[in-house]
Amino acid sequence: MTNPYRSPVATVQDVYVPVTDATYEPRIFSTDGRLGRLRYFVYSFIVQFVMAFLVGILAAVAIPLLAGRDGASALALPLMVAIYVPILIAMLVMAKRRLNDMNQSGWLSLLMLVPLVNLIMALLLLFWPGSAGSNNYGPRPVKNSMTLIFFGVVLPLLLVGLLAAFAVPVYQEYVARAQAAQVQFPQQP
């Protein structure tokens, strides 16, 4: 006969995990959790690249189609808003997640909308370290993968390379035109 008042018999395992060792894998389109400095940089770069790509396509396709029409500016503004607003929301969400990594309120991400203050906020988000362990907004993100580190190094170099590839020829053309103008119209003493 079994006694209904006896203590339960079960194997209990130690399920305690120290809070500082807990991690999670951040997702690029998630709206909650924390985002480290390198992930913030790479994800922001990806979002800005997508925005530039979409605006470039819009400019290449829409401007020639709308040129010479009276309603061109009336149609261009809604198209630009349709592209820019989702990108702005994505950037604010990433800033919120980065602030959460620093154990700060996500409401501070709205400072990114204030001119000049947004420059200071951008530098803080890029360079200020996050909390070492878990904080009020969850566990720390997992360590950066080699792919993420690769993109964190390659993207700035790519940006500088593209800038040099476009800026140097334009500057050389400017110098050549300035020298030609100087020869054509010499200065009078």
C-alpha positions as CSV (number, residue, x, y, z in Angstrom):
1,M,0.0,0.0,0.0
2,T,1.3,3.5,-0.8
3,N,1.3,6.3,1.6
4,P,-0.3,9.4,0.1
5,Y,1.6,11.6,2.6
6,R,5.1,10.6,1.8
7,S,7.4,12.9,0.0
8,P,7.6,12.7,-3.8
9,V,10.3,10.6,-5.4
10,A,12.0,12.2,-8.4
11,T,15.5,12.8,-9.6
12,V,16.2,16.5,-9.5
13,Q,19.1,17.8,-11.6
14,D,20.9,21.0,-10.9
15,V,19.4,23.4,-13.5
16,Y,21.0,26.5,-12.1
17,V,23.0,28.4,-14.8
18,P,24.9,31.4,-13.6
19,V,23.3,34.6,-15.0
20,T,26.6,35.9,-16.3
21,D,27.2,32.9,-18.4
22,A,23.8,33.0,-20.2
23,T,24.0,34.1,-23.8
24,Y,21.6,34.4,-26.8
25,E,22.0,34.7,-30.5
26,P,20.8,38.1,-31.7
27,R,18.7,38.3,-34.9
28,I,19.0,41.2,-37.3
29,F,15.3,41.9,-37.5
30,S,14.4,41.3,-33.9
31,T,13.0,44.2,-31.9
32,D,14.1,43.1,-28.4
33,G,17.3,41.9,-26.8
34,R,20.8,43.3,-26.9
35,L,23.1,44.1,-29.8
36,G,26.9,44.4,-29.4
37,R,29.1,47.1,-31.0
38,L,30.3,45.0,-34.0
39,R,26.8,43.6,-34.8
40,Y,25.4,47.1,-34.5
41,F,28.0,48.4,-37.0
42,V,27.5,45.6,-39.5
43,Y,23.7,45.5,-39.3
44,S,23.5,49.3,-39.6
45,F,25.9,49.1,-42.6
46,I,23.7,46.5,-44.2
47,V,20.5,48.6,-43.7
48,Q,22.2,51.7,-45.0
49,F,23.5,49.8,-48.0
50,V,19.9,48.5,-48.8
51,M,18.6,52.1,-48.4
52,A,21.2,53.5,-50.8
53,F,20.5,50.6,-53.3
54,L,16.8,51.3,-53.2
55,V,17.2,55.0,-53.5
56,G,19.6,54.5,-56.4
57,I,17.2,52.3,-58.2
58,L,14.4,54.8,-57.6
59,A,16.5,57.6,-58.9
60,A,17.7,55.7,-62.0
61,V,14.2,54.5,-62.9
62,A,11.8,57.1,-61.6
63,I,13.6,60.4,-62.5
64,P,13.8,59.7,-66.2
65,L,10.2,58.5,-66.2
66,L,9.0,61.5,-64.3
67,A,11.1,64.1,-66.1
68,G,9.0,66.7,-67.9
69,R,5.8,65.7,-66.1
70,D,4.0,68.2,-63.9
71,G,3.3,65.8,-61.1
72,A,6.9,64.5,-60.8
73,S,7.6,66.0,-57.4
74,A,4.1,65.0,-56.1
75,L,4.9,61.4,-56.9
76,A,8.6,61.4,-55.8
77,L,7.9,62.5,-52.2
78,P,5.6,59.5,-51.4
79,L,8.1,57.1,-53.0
80,M,10.9,58.5,-50.9
81,V,8.8,58.4,-47.7
82,A,7.8,54.8,-48.5
83,I,11.5,53.8,-48.7
84,Y,12.9,56.0,-45.9
85,V,10.4,55.4,-43.1
86,P,11.0,51.6,-42.8
87,I,14.7,52.2,-42.9
88,L,14.4,54.9,-40.2
89,I,12.4,52.5,-38.0
90,A,14.9,49.7,-38.5
91,M,17.8,52.1,-37.5
92,L,15.9,53.2,-34.4
93,V,15.2,49.6,-33.4
94,M,18.9,48.8,-33.8
95,A,19.8,51.9,-31.7
96,K,17.4,50.8,-29.0
97,R,18.9,47.3,-28.9
98,R,22.4,48.8,-28.7
99,L,21.3,51.0,-25.8
100,N,19.8,48.0,-24.1
101,D,23.2,46.3,-24.4
102,M,24.6,49.3,-22.4
103,N,21.8,48.8,-19.9
104,Q,20.1,52.1,-20.9
105,S,16.5,52.7,-21.9
106,G,15.6,52.3,-25.5
107,W,13.7,55.6,-25.4
108,L,17.1,57.3,-25.7
109,S,17.2,56.1,-29.3
110,L,14.9,58.9,-30.1
111,L,17.9,61.2,-29.6
112,M,19.0,59.9,-33.0
113,L,16.4,62.2,-34.5
114,V,17.8,65.4,-33.0
115,P,20.4,67.1,-35.2
116,L,24.0,67.2,-33.8
117,V,22.9,65.1,-30.8
118,N,22.6,62.2,-33.3
119,L,26.3,62.5,-34.1
120,I,27.2,62.1,-30.4
121,M,24.8,59.2,-30.0
122,A,26.2,57.5,-33.1
123,L,29.7,57.7,-31.6
124,L,28.5,56.4,-28.3
125,L,26.6,53.5,-29.9
126,L,29.7,52.5,-31.9
127,F,32.3,52.8,-29.3
128,W,30.8,52.5,-25.8
129,P,31.1,49.0,-24.5
130,G,28.0,47.0,-23.4
131,S,27.4,45.3,-20.1
132,A,29.7,42.4,-19.4
133,G,27.1,40.0,-18.2
134,S,23.3,39.9,-18.1
135,N,21.6,43.2,-17.5
136,N,18.0,44.4,-17.1
137,Y,17.4,43.7,-20.8
138,G,18.5,40.1,-21.0
139,P,21.6,38.0,-21.3
140,R,24.6,39.1,-23.3
141,P,24.9,38.2,-27.0
142,V,27.1,35.3,-28.0
143,K,30.6,36.0,-29.1
144,N,31.0,37.4,-32.6
145,S,31.5,34.8,-35.3
146,M,34.4,35.0,-37.8
147,T,32.0,36.0,-40.5
148,L,30.8,39.0,-38.5
149,I,34.4,40.0,-37.7
150,F,35.3,39.6,-41.4
151,F,32.4,41.9,-42.4
152,G,33.4,44.3,-39.6
153,V,36.8,44.7,-41.1
154,V,36.0,44.4,-44.8
155,L,33.0,46.9,-44.9
156,P,35.0,49.9,-43.7
157,L,37.8,49.0,-46.2
158,L,35.3,48.6,-48.9
159,L,33.7,51.9,-48.1
160,V,37.1,53.7,-48.2
161,G,38.0,51.8,-51.4
162,L,34.8,52.8,-53.1
163,L,35.2,56.4,-51.9
164,A,38.7,56.5,-53.3
165,A,37.6,54.8,-56.6
166,F,35.0,57.5,-57.2
167,A,36.7,60.6,-55.6
168,V,40.1,60.3,-57.1
169,P,39.0,60.4,-60.8
170,V,36.6,63.2,-60.0
171,Y,39.3,65.2,-58.3
172,Q,41.7,64.6,-61.2
173,E,39.1,65.8,-63.7
174,Y,38.6,68.9,-61.6
175,V,42.3,69.6,-61.5
176,A,42.5,69.1,-65.3
177,R,39.6,71.5,-65.9
178,A,41.1,74.1,-63.5
179,Q,44.5,73.9,-65.3
180,A,42.8,74.2,-68.7
181,A,40.8,77.2,-67.5
182,Q,44.0,78.8,-66.1
183,V,45.7,78.4,-69.5
184,Q,42.7,79.7,-71.4
185,F,42.2,82.7,-69.1
186,P,45.6,83.7,-67.7
187,Q,45.4,86.0,-64.7
188,Q,46.3,89.7,-65.2
189,P,48.9,91.1,-62.8
